């Protein structure tokens, strides 16, 4: 079975791997992708370091479906045994930084978009290749979907979004949020030998025990319980000095049952230590079983699951889900790779999904 634009997808991905594309430094990879789109005749616009294309024959009476993937990468870690910017010359595997997260989704979505570009579809089709996802930056999806960016002004605000991330082309119909709290217990310094002062470390230990035993009463039917883990602690300046401060870090993975503000407020009521959120915007996300995307997943028999990791989905208020080629377990790890067959499978499945949304099959 022929896969539309598969060779073009692999070629573009190899070019992307060769181009450094750290978050906030995506200008060069944006230029590489934009030039290739020009050569393929795909009309698109550049917004900061984001790329957006809308398929011809836009019909304002139809809803708009966006295929959204990110073009930035994390830094290569020290465990690489290969050059992270060398995709290799193997026919069936593309190696290198960003090949799996998120280059595979970028090129698969681009090929599906090209294939469907001139066809009559149940929806308007949009391609969104965004920046700064790995660092939750202000100029990527956060800006695009905020109402301050081009969506809703120069361009239509998408009604549906498929977020491209490595899921093995399973459909993540929910994903946990991320709430990181910096806790600090305050005491009074003194000499340990004279039993002076108030030990902030003991106060922190009591609060950590409360956090450990805290029960979140609302349980998500999709994701289960909110997950809370204390991951770091720091106190003291010398063996004989009672610490007047003890700092600790709490990692929380919320479900759709709570807002981050609610979680922070509930935990602060139980703790003597001061709790400060690093960011309250990394919310959890979930597709409604009544949504068209969810129904299409069911209709096509695509395996569903709940993702433990965050993505740009948390920036999107529209009906959305997460689905892309590759495996999450390869992301942010040494010697990242993706297989050509995974890209081929993704191209075909994106096309099938788009053609069958609303239950309509495009002839």
URTACOR-V751410 format. One record per residue. N is the residue number from 1. D_FIRST is the distance of its C-alpha to the first C-alpha in Angstrom with 2 decimals. Layout:
n->N d_first->D_FIRST
n->N d_first->D_FIRST
//
This chain:
n->1 d_first->0.00
n->2 d_first->3.79
n->3 d_first->6.44
n->4 d_first->9.64
n->5 d_first->12.47
n->6 d_first->11.49
n->7 d_first->13.82
n->8 d_first->16.42
n->9 d_first->16.41
n->10 d_first->17.11
n->11 d_first->19.68
n->12 d_first->21.42
n->13 d_first->21.61
n->14 d_first->23.27
n->15 d_first->25.68
n->16 d_first->26.50
n->17 d_first->27.33
n->18 d_first->29.65
n->19 d_first->31.46
n->20 d_first->33.98
n->21 d_first->33.42
n->22 d_first->35.92
n->23 d_first->36.85
n->24 d_first->39.31
n->25 d_first->38.32
n->26 d_first->34.97
n->27 d_first->36.19
n->28 d_first->34.51
n->29 d_first->31.03
n->30 d_first->31.39
n->31 d_first->32.24
n->32 d_first->29.25
n->33 d_first->26.79
n->34 d_first->28.86
n->35 d_first->28.94
n->36 d_first->25.18
n->37 d_first->24.82
n->38 d_first->27.47
n->39 d_first->25.65
n->40 d_first->22.52
n->41 d_first->24.87
n->42 d_first->24.58
n->43 d_first->28.07
n->44 d_first->29.41
n->45 d_first->32.75
n->46 d_first->34.33
n->47 d_first->36.57
n->48 d_first->38.40
n->49 d_first->35.64
n->50 d_first->33.00
n->51 d_first->30.32
n->52 d_first->29.62
n->53 d_first->27.51
n->54 d_first->27.47
n->55 d_first->24.99
n->56 d_first->26.78
n->57 d_first->28.28
n->58 d_first->29.86
n->59 d_first->31.62
n->60 d_first->34.52
n->61 d_first->34.39
n->62 d_first->31.06
n->63 d_first->30.70
n->64 d_first->28.95
n->65 d_first->26.17
n->66 d_first->26.14
n->67 d_first->23.50
n->68 d_first->25.97
n->69 d_first->25.66
n->70 d_first->28.42
n->71 d_first->28.81
n->72 d_first->31.79
n->73 d_first->32.25
n->74 d_first->35.05
n->75 d_first->37.07
n->76 d_first->35.97
n->77 d_first->38.06
n->78 d_first->40.18
n->79 d_first->38.05
n->80 d_first->35.44
n->81 d_first->35.39
n->82 d_first->33.08
n->83 d_first->33.60
n->84 d_first->32.17
n->85 d_first->31.40
n->86 d_first->29.53
n->87 d_first->25.74
n->88 d_first->25.85
n->89 d_first->23.94
n->90 d_first->21.60
n->91 d_first->17.99
n->92 d_first->16.62
n->93 d_first->19.50
n->94 d_first->21.31
n->95 d_first->24.92
n->96 d_first->27.76
n->97 d_first->29.61
n->98 d_first->27.58
n->99 d_first->24.15
n->100 d_first->23.70
n->101 d_first->26.32
n->102 d_first->25.32
n->103 d_first->23.32
n->104 d_first->19.99
n->105 d_first->20.58
n->106 d_first->21.94
n->107 d_first->18.99
n->108 d_first->16.32
n->109 d_first->18.53
n->110 d_first->19.18
n->111 d_first->15.58
n->112 d_first->15.22
n->113 d_first->18.63
n->114 d_first->17.86
n->115 d_first->14.91
n->116 d_first->17.26
n->117 d_first->20.41
n->118 d_first->21.32
n->119 d_first->20.32
n->120 d_first->22.78
n->121 d_first->22.32
n->122 d_first->24.56
n->123 d_first->25.75
n->124 d_first->26.62
n->125 d_first->24.27
n->126 d_first->25.84
n->127 d_first->24.80
n->128 d_first->27.51
n->129 d_first->27.66
n->130 d_first->30.96
n->131 d_first->33.52
n->132 d_first->35.93
n->133 d_first->33.99
n->134 d_first->34.99
n->135 d_first->38.64
n->136 d_first->38.70
n->137 d_first->40.17
n->138 d_first->41.81
n->139 d_first->39.70
n->140 d_first->36.18
n->141 d_first->34.98
n->142 d_first->38.58
n->143 d_first->39.63
n->144 d_first->36.64
n->145 d_first->36.85
n->146 d_first->40.64
n->147 d_first->41.77
n->148 d_first->43.35
n->149 d_first->40.20
n->150 d_first->38.31
n->151 d_first->36.73
n->152 d_first->39.04
n->153 d_first->40.78
n->154 d_first->38.88
n->155 d_first->35.55
n->156 d_first->34.81
n->157 d_first->35.00
n->158 d_first->31.64
n->159 d_first->31.86
n->160 d_first->28.80
n->161 d_first->27.48
n->162 d_first->24.57
n->163 d_first->25.98
n->164 d_first->23.51
n->165 d_first->24.80
n->166 d_first->23.40
n->167 d_first->23.15
n->168 d_first->20.12
n->169 d_first->18.62
n->170 d_first->21.35
n->171 d_first->23.49
n->172 d_first->26.97
n->173 d_first->29.00
n->174 d_first->32.15
n->175 d_first->33.42
n->176 d_first->36.90
n->177 d_first->39.08
n->178 d_first->41.26
n->179 d_first->45.03
n->180 d_first->47.03
n->181 d_first->50.81
n->182 d_first->53.46
n->183 d_first->56.48
n->184 d_first->59.99
n->185 d_first->63.03
n->186 d_first->66.38
n->187 d_first->69.51
n->188 d_first->72.76
n->189 d_first->73.24
n->190 d_first->76.09
n->191 d_first->77.34
n->192 d_first->75.84
n->193 d_first->79.15
n->194 d_first->81.00
n->195 d_first->78.32
n->196 d_first->78.24
n->197 d_first->75.69
n->198 d_first->72.75
n->199 d_first->69.78
n->200 d_first->66.60
n->201 d_first->64.56
n->202 d_first->65.94
n->203 d_first->65.19
n->204 d_first->61.58
n->205 d_first->61.33
n->206 d_first->62.59
n->207 d_first->60.09
n->208 d_first->57.21
n->209 d_first->58.23
n->210 d_first->58.23
n->211 d_first->54.74
n->212 d_first->53.53
n->213 d_first->54.96
n->214 d_first->54.01
n->215 d_first->52.28
n->216 d_first->50.09
n->217 d_first->50.88
n->218 d_first->47.80
n->219 d_first->44.74
n->220 d_first->41.27
n->221 d_first->39.48
n->222 d_first->36.23
n->223 d_first->37.30
n->224 d_first->40.55
n->225 d_first->43.55
n->226 d_first->44.12
n->227 d_first->44.06
n->228 d_first->47.04
n->229 d_first->47.86
n->230 d_first->50.69
n->231 d_first->49.31
n->232 d_first->52.11
n->233 d_first->55.90
n->234 d_first->58.53
n->235 d_first->62.33
n->236 d_first->65.60
n->237 d_first->67.22
n->238 d_first->69.54
n->239 d_first->70.46
n->240 d_first->73.74
n->241 d_first->72.67
n->242 d_first->71.68
n->243 d_first->68.44
n->244 d_first->68.81
n->245 d_first->65.06
n->246 d_first->62.03
n->247 d_first->58.53
n->248 d_first->55.39
n->249 d_first->51.77
n->250 d_first->49.95
n->251 d_first->46.15
n->252 d_first->45.16
n->253 d_first->41.73
n->254 d_first->42.40
n->255 d_first->40.71
n->256 d_first->40.60
n->257 d_first->43.93
n->258 d_first->45.95
n->259 d_first->46.24
n->260 d_first->46.97
n->261 d_first->50.39
n->262 d_first->51.18
n->263 d_first->50.34
n->264 d_first->52.47
n->265 d_first->55.35
n->266 d_first->55.33
n->267 d_first->55.31
n->268 d_first->57.98
n->269 d_first->60.31
n->270 d_first->60.23
n->271 d_first->60.72
n->272 d_first->63.77
n->273 d_first->61.60
n->274 d_first->60.25
n->275 d_first->56.49
n->276 d_first->54.70
n->277 d_first->51.02
n->278 d_first->49.18
n->279 d_first->46.83
n->280 d_first->46.71
n->281 d_first->43.56
n->282 d_first->40.91
n->283 d_first->40.59
n->284 d_first->38.37
n->285 d_first->35.65
n->286 d_first->34.22
n->287 d_first->32.05
n->288 d_first->33.95
n->289 d_first->32.60
n->290 d_first->33.44
n->291 d_first->31.26
n->292 d_first->28.22
n->293 d_first->26.07
n->294 d_first->27.33
n->295 d_first->26.80
n->296 d_first->23.16
n->297 d_first->22.64
n->298 d_first->24.39
n->299 d_first->22.58
n->300 d_first->19.09
n->301 d_first->20.54
n->302 d_first->20.15
n->303 d_first->22.66
n->304 d_first->25.73
n->305 d_first->28.34
n->306 d_first->31.30
n->307 d_first->31.07
n->308 d_first->34.17
n->309 d_first->33.56
n->310 d_first->34.29
n->311 d_first->32.29
n->312 d_first->32.76
n->313 d_first->32.33
n->314 d_first->36.09
n->315 d_first->36.71
n->316 d_first->34.90
n->317 d_first->36.78
n->318 d_first->33.96
n->319 d_first->31.76
n->320 d_first->29.36
n->321 d_first->27.31
n->322 d_first->25.83
n->323 d_first->22.19
n->324 d_first->20.29
n->325 d_first->18.45
n->326 d_first->20.62
n->327 d_first->23.68
n->328 d_first->27.09
n->329 d_first->28.84
n->330 d_first->27.79
n->331 d_first->29.30
n->332 d_first->32.69
n->333 d_first->32.73
n->334 d_first->33.10
n->335 d_first->30.22
n->336 d_first->27.70
n->337 d_first->24.02
n->338 d_first->20.47
n->339 d_first->17.35
n->340 d_first->14.42
n->341 d_first->12.13
n->342 d_first->14.39
n->343 d_first->13.95
n->344 d_first->10.15
n->345 d_first->10.82
n->346 d_first->13.69
n->347 d_first->12.20
n->348 d_first->9.93
n->349 d_first->13.03
n->350 d_first->15.46
n->351 d_first->13.89
n->352 d_first->13.91
n->353 d_first->17.40
n->354 d_first->18.82
n->355 d_first->17.71
n->356 d_first->19.33
n->357 d_first->22.50
n->358 d_first->25.53
n->359 d_first->23.47
n->360 d_first->22.36
n->361 d_first->18.92
n->362 d_first->18.35
n->363 d_first->17.60
//
